[in-house]
Amino acid sequence: MNYTKCWLDYKPIPENLRRPCYYEPVLLASGRVAETAAEEYCISMSEMLDEPVEMRRGEPVDEPAVYLEVEEELQTAETDAALDRQTFVIRGEEDNIIITGKSEEALLQGVFAFTRMVYLGEIDEKLPFFCTPSTPLRMMDHWDDMDGSIERGYSGRSFFYDDYEMMYNERIEMYARLMASIGTNAITINNVNVHEKETFLITDVYLQQVKQYAELFARYGIRLYTSVNFAAPMQLGGLTVCDPLDPDVVAWWEKTVKHVYEVIPEFGGFLVKADSEGRPGPFTYGRTHADGANMLARALAPYGGTLVWRCFVYNCGQDWRDRQTDRARAAYDHFMELDGKFDDNVILQIKNGPMDFQVREPVSPLFGGLKKTNMMLEVQIAQEYTGQQIDLCYLIPMWKEVLAFDIGGDGTAVSHVVCGIAGVINTGDDENWTGNDLAAANLYGFGRLAMDQTLSAEQIANEWSRLSLSREDDVTDTVVPMLCGSWATYEKYNAPLGIGWMVTPHTHYGPDIDGYEYDRWGTYHRADLHGIGVDRTGVGTGYVEQYNEPWRSRYADQATCPEELLLFFHYIPYTYELKTGKTLIQHIYDTHFEGVEEVEAMKKQWEGLEGKISERSFACVKDRFARQLENAKEWRDRVNTYFYRKSGIDDEKGRTIYK
Ligand code: GCW
């Protein structure tokens, strides 16, 4: 086996955590997913109890037992039907434990929750345990291409594809288990940039292999989606247009979708990137994104399919001289006027921020604007701009901030307005799945947070560390604070105060302060000899006006704008005094020196774990920290030198800045 089991690598548990009932599981339900629940129970408990555990079926027994059951009539207070079906309960009854799901899928989630609690020694404290997931749709988006590469992948090659073939092996099965164990219920198996060969995924060229994946995923309660090429009718169907209102185009999609469902009745639906970064879309024909999305949604609707449509639509051919066009405005400007025009089975997938997965961005105002449209949040588990799984950057605190953000300005948080969360996944065929072992905490945490948004970032880090690295307190005590502080550290040595970018063009790892400054991507910092930042107030690009109050006014005023976003919203002189009493330039110098010191400290702490965790994990992360330190130094020195040269202002503390 050339891959690890991540957080499912259960070891024997101490005697005091064992109960007689664990040895006698009884399945009182039937069906494909219920069988998976039984299987998962036996795999995990056999490892924990260090002896084979076998499932009984059908009848209650006299001895203490763990019962796995499905009760469709289970009473809950949930009003959302999709969520209600996903509810499970784990409770003790005399010497028995009963895991009840409202559906087979919910039972499976109950079993994963139960085995985790057993391993973590939480049964006494947590039972009875009721769970209705925080959001109904919890999706992983793969940016895997069929040649075997992964766009923005930092942990090897695709384990789905090699040289335009779909692979099927034990690793794919392990993958399905890992995904289900953290609550995933939808997976998009190919990149949103759908290239030539991938366009055929929904045709007989690949459908039998896609079906194999779909059936595997279905056993784990997961629905399979594919990204589709909006121009497929032209590429595959020989049509001259892909105009969403053209009857031949409509008919082509209807026929294609019908066939997909004939082969794969449980197919989830499509994910679409249209009119974005060179992808085809409805704009070519003067149609709206609602026209495009609804056309596909109507083809899917008869079969219960869902159409997920991305809002990452902006002008990527901008002139840097143009100060009025603002990429940050684009999603809102394109989609607000379409509110209420999308069919019920369309979900708009909106990136957390208005730009592109930077280390710090405000929350996308679209979440506070759209009122009559289904929305889901898109975050990037893959660390494209946050260290590429070389640097440690635990993103759960960021995602929690986004979900909790009062986007309505009236107490309506992002979490209240979305019906799902999608994560651009960070896996590849590396032995440890995620390149850096610690990057798996983001994958695990994404799933856990999507299931239960009441969990804190610390709780999730703690669970992950104990499940994946070691149950010993000294490991947890080192790893949890390290994870939880790593986003702040990364931010310190990167682009300052929300301005973003400053990365090496195209690869996006390492600093290049002006790398995108004169480019076409709309990502400018506008630094000159006096100051830096983009004026997005009413006198600037007007972006602030997309927010509800109080944010609009708060962001518009330098005095009330949260300082971590100051340069995102304002052009600020280097001598401007921040709330800490430091000038902006001194803040830039200080944070960049501190960032490197913090990486040095993490590296040292990690080295103290030698012998306490697996040698493989230890060596992997040790190597990553060494590379992170190099990267952090490069950021520090380039950023500090750049701003020294622009401003001519010395560091108050006289530290080394290369002049
Ligand atoms: O962040 C950018 C990436 C592209 C990606 C795009 C998107 C899949 O650099 O690689 O394309 O976002 O989200 O569509």
Residues whose N, C-alpha, C, O or C-beta is under 5 A from the ligand:
A	BS01	GCW	E151 N193 D356
